[in-house]
């Protein structure tokens, strides 16, 4: 085999591995733990289905390829038995009284069951296509069959992130982000909408057993200053850190005093879970005002670059009741 052919065949596996390496962190961050588990279950089901329904006929195709003159007849003889078994089982699954998607993914959905069957059927044909092009020594086509599924997943996740196709609010309403120290910052013009949104999120987390506390920034700093004066700062800080979700609203950076900065720094540094912050500032104003504060670089970076920002607009028309 020529070096050029070897290179063409190697592009696919190497490229697929690199795409998997790039995609994995985005999947782990953007999707919930449950969805990552469902994706893993899907991959297992597809892999096992291909192994089962191919009936190892792809190996027979490879063994007989150079011995058989009629390649098309050989291909049909290898594909039809497994395809017939797959279609039979798919028909049985469709008429079953219970949902296969509920059994595998914990979601009762006829659409998911249908997509699962389509995925198994596609994987079945891709498996045979890989062996056909490999025996024909079509290296680039072989690499394309390896790259296409990984590339499609990468593009799909990228579109979700860029276009916000996923229900971000539903993600925010779940408790999974509380397990990561990634502050959620709601910015927008003055009004009570941001506080209402924060309250809904807080109540949702309370219903799921998460400890939640909401406090205005000004009152928070006042309580910390009083605790410091009474030599109870560590006790108050420990009590605040017992709350998995700390909502700090009315965050007005200009209202902070110089002696508030060390206390605020200690609070943020000591927390293992994130803050949910509301402020009337725009993102550019937020970043500009933060750079003026004598905060440690790590805290400033955490609040400016490593947080998730949400833009909240006030209703255009407000009716009086």
C-alpha positions in Angstrom: 0.0 0.0 0.0 1.3 3.4 -1.0 2.2 6.1 1.6 -0.5 8.4 0.1 -3.2 5.7 0.5 -2.1 5.1 4.1 -2.3 8.9 4.8 -5.8 9.0 3.3 -7.0 6.2 5.5 -5.5 7.7 8.6 -7.2 11.1 8.2 -10.5 9.7 9.3 -9.6 8.0 12.6 -7.2 10.8 13.7 -9.7 13.5 12.8 -12.6 11.7 14.5 -10.4 11.4 17.7 -9.6 15.1 17.6 -13.2 16.1 17.1 -14.2 13.9 20.0 -11.5 15.6 22.2 -12.8 19.1 21.2 -16.5 18.2 21.5 -16.4 16.4 24.9 -15.8 19.6 27.1 -18.7 21.4 25.4 -21.1 18.5 25.8 -20.1 18.2 29.5 -20.7 21.9 30.2 -23.7 22.7 28.0 -25.8 19.6 28.7 -27.0 18.3 32.0 -25.5 15.3 33.6 -28.7 13.4 32.7 -28.4 14.3 29.1 -24.7 13.3 29.0 -25.8 9.9 30.4 -28.5 9.6 27.7 -26.0 10.4 25.0 -23.7 7.7 26.3 -26.6 5.2 26.4 -27.4 6.1 22.8 -23.9 5.4 21.7 -23.9 2.1 23.5 -27.2 1.1 21.9 -26.0 2.0 18.4 -22.7 0.1 18.9 -24.4 -3.1 20.2 -27.1 -2.9 17.6 -24.6 -2.8 14.8 -22.7 -5.8 16.3 -25.9 -7.8 16.7 -27.7 -7.1 13.5 -24.7 -7.2 11.2 -24.5 -10.9 12.1 -20.8 -10.6 11.5 -21.6 -10.6 7.7 -19.3 -7.6 7.2 -16.4 -9.9 8.1 -17.6 -12.4 5.6 -17.8 -9.6 3.0 -14.1 -8.8 3.6 -13.0 -12.5 3.5 -14.9 -13.2 0.2 -14.3 -9.9 -1.5 -11.3 -10.9 -3.6 -12.7 -14.4 -4.2 -16.1 -13.3 -5.6 -16.4 -11.7 -9.0 -19.9 -10.3 -8.5 -19.4 -7.7 -5.8 -22.9 -6.5 -5.8 -24.4 -9.9 -5.3 -21.9 -10.5 -2.4 -22.9 -7.2 -0.8 -26.6 -8.0 -1.0 -26.0 -11.5 0.4 -24.2 -10.0 3.4 -26.6 -7.1 4.0 -30.1 -8.6 3.5 -30.1 -11.1 6.4 -29.1 -8.5 9.0 -31.4 -5.9 7.5 -34.4 -8.2 7.6 -33.7 -9.0 11.2 -33.4 -5.3 12.0 -36.6 -4.3 10.3 -38.5 -7.2 12.0 -37.3 -6.1 15.5 -38.0 -2.4 14.6 -41.6 -3.3 13.7 -42.0 -5.2 17.0 -40.6 -2.2 19.0 -43.1 0.1 17.3 -46.1 -2.0 18.3 -44.9 -2.7 21.8 -47.2 -1.4 24.5 -44.4 0.4 26.3 -42.0 3.1 25.1 -38.4 2.1 24.2 -37.2 5.6 24.8 -38.7 5.5 28.3 -36.8 2.3 29.0 -33.5 3.5 27.7 -33.5 7.3 28.3 -36.2 7.8 30.9 -38.3 9.9 28.5 -41.6 8.7 27.1 -41.5 10.0 23.5 -42.6 8.3 20.3 -40.4 10.7 18.4 -37.3 9.7 20.4 -38.1 6.0 19.7 -38.5 6.7 16.0 -35.2 8.7 15.9 -33.5 5.8 17.8 -34.6 3.3 15.1 -33.5 5.6 12.3 -30.1 6.0 14.1 -29.7 2.2 14.4 -30.6 1.7 10.7 -28.2 4.4 9.6 -25.4 2.9 11.7 -26.1 -0.5 10.2 -25.6 0.8 6.7 -22.6 3.0 7.6 -20.9 -0.1 9.1 -21.2 -1.9 5.7 -20.3 1.2 3.8 -17.0 1.5 5.7 -16.0 -2.0 4.8 -17.0 -1.5 1.1 -14.8 1.6 0.6 -12.0 0.0 2.7 -11.9 -3.0 0.4 -12.0 -0.7 -2.6 -9.0 1.2 -1.1 -10.9 4.6 -1.3 -9.1 6.2 1.5 -10.7 9.6 1.4 -14.2 8.2 1.3 -13.3 5.9 4.2 -12.1 8.9 6.2 -15.2 10.8 5.4 -17.4 8.0 6.9 -15.3 8.2 10.1 -15.4 12.0 10.3 -19.0 12.7 9.3 -20.7 11.6 12.5 -18.3 13.4 14.8 -18.3 16.5 12.5 -22.1 16.5 12.5 -22.2 16.3 16.3 -19.7 19.1 16.6 -21.6 21.4 14.2 -24.9 20.6 16.0 -23.5 21.5 19.4 -21.9 24.7 17.9 -25.2 25.8 16.5 -26.9 25.2 19.8 -24.4 27.4 21.5 -24.2 30.1 18.9 -28.0 30.4 18.1 -29.2 29.5 21.7 -31.4 26.8 20.2 -31.5 25.1 23.6 -33.9 26.3 26.2 -31.3 28.2 28.3 -33.9 29.1 31.0 -34.7 25.5 31.4 -31.0 24.8 31.9 -30.8 27.6 34.4 -33.8 26.3 36.3 -32.1 23.0 36.9 -29.7 22.5 39.8 -26.8 21.3 37.8 -25.1 24.7 37.3 -25.1 25.2 41.1 -22.6 22.3 41.3 -20.1 24.4 39.2 -18.8 27.7 40.5 -19.9 29.8 37.5 -21.7 32.9 38.6 -24.9 33.8 36.8 -25.2 37.6 36.3 -28.5 39.2 35.2 -28.0 42.6 33.7 -30.5 45.2 32.4 -32.2 48.5 32.9 -33.7 49.4 36.2 -36.9 47.6 37.1 -38.1 44.6 39.1 -38.1 42.0 36.3 -34.5 40.8 37.1 -35.5 40.3 40.8 -38.7 38.4 39.7 -36.6 36.1 37.5 -34.1 35.5 40.3 -37.0 34.7 42.7 -38.5 32.2 40.3 -35.1 30.5 39.9 -34.6 30.6 43.7 -38.0 29.0 44.4 -37.3 26.3 41.8 -34.1 25.4 43.5 -35.7 25.5 47.0 -38.3 22.9 45.7 -35.4 20.7 44.7 -33.9 20.8 48.2 -31.2 23.4 47.5 -30.6 26.0 50.3 -31.2 29.5 48.9 -30.7 32.9 50.4 -31.4 36.3 48.7 -30.1 39.6 50.0 -29.4 43.0 48.5 -25.7 43.8 48.1 -25.9 46.9 50.4 -27.5 44.8 53.2 -25.0 42.0 52.7 -22.0 44.3 53.1 -23.7 46.0 56.1 -24.2 42.6 57.8 -20.6 41.6 57.1 -19.2 44.9 58.5 -21.3 44.5 61.6 -20.1 40.9 62.0 -16.5 42.1 61.6 -17.0 44.7 64.3 -18.3 42.1 66.7 -15.5 39.6 65.8 -18.1 37.2 64.3 -17.1 37.6 60.6 -16.0 34.0 60.3 -19.2 32.7 61.8 -21.3 34.8 59.4 -19.2 33.9 56.4 -19.6 30.2 57.3 -23.3 30.6 57.6 -23.6 32.3 54.2 -21.6 29.5 52.6 -24.1 27.0 53.9 -26.4 28.3 51.2 -25.7 26.5 47.9 -27.3 29.4 46.0 -26.7 33.0 47.2 -28.7 35.6 45.3 -27.3 39.1 45.6 -29.6 41.6 44.0 -29.3 45.4 43.5 -25.6 45.0 42.8 -24.4 48.6 42.5 -20.6 48.6 42.3 -20.4 52.3 42.9 -22.1 51.9 46.3 -19.2 49.7 47.6 -16.8 51.3 50.0 -13.1 50.7 50.1 -13.4 48.7 53.3 -16.1 46.5 51.7 -13.7 45.2 49.1 -11.7 42.8 51.4 -14.9 41.4 52.8 -16.4 40.9 49.4 -13.2 39.2 48.2 -13.2 36.8 51.2 -16.9 35.9 50.6 -16.3 35.1 46.9 -13.1 33.2 47.5 -14.6 31.1 50.3 -17.6 30.0 48.3 -17.6 26.6 46.5 -20.9 27.4 44.8 -21.8 30.4 42.5 -23.6 33.6 43.1 -26.6 34.8 41.2 -26.3 38.5 40.8 -28.7 41.1 39.5 -27.6 44.6 38.4 -29.0 47.5 36.4 -25.7 47.9 34.6 -25.0 46.9 31.0 -22.2 44.4 30.4 -19.8 47.0 29.2 -20.6 49.2 32.3 -20.2 46.1 34.5 -16.8 45.3 33.2 -15.7 49.0 33.3 -16.8 49.5 36.9 -15.2 46.2 38.0 -11.8 47.3 36.6 -12.0 50.3 38.8 -12.3 48.3 42.0 -9.1 47.1 43.8 -10.2 43.5 43.6 -7.6 40.6 43.2 -7.1 39.7 39.6 -8.6 36.2 40.2 -11.8 37.6 41.6 -12.1 40.3 38.9 -11.5 37.7 36.2 -14.1 35.4 37.8 -16.8 38.2 37.7 -15.9 39.6 34.3 -14.8 36.7 32.1 -15.8 33.4 33.8 -19.4 34.2 34.6 -22.5 33.6 32.6 -24.3 36.8 31.6 -28.0 37.2 31.0 -29.6 40.2 29.5 -33.0 41.0 31.0 -35.4 43.5 29.4 -38.2 45.2 31.1 -41.7 44.9 29.6 -42.4 47.7 27.1 -46.0 48.1 28.1 -47.0 48.0 31.8 -50.6 47.9 32.8 -51.8 49.2 36.1 -54.0 46.9 38.2 
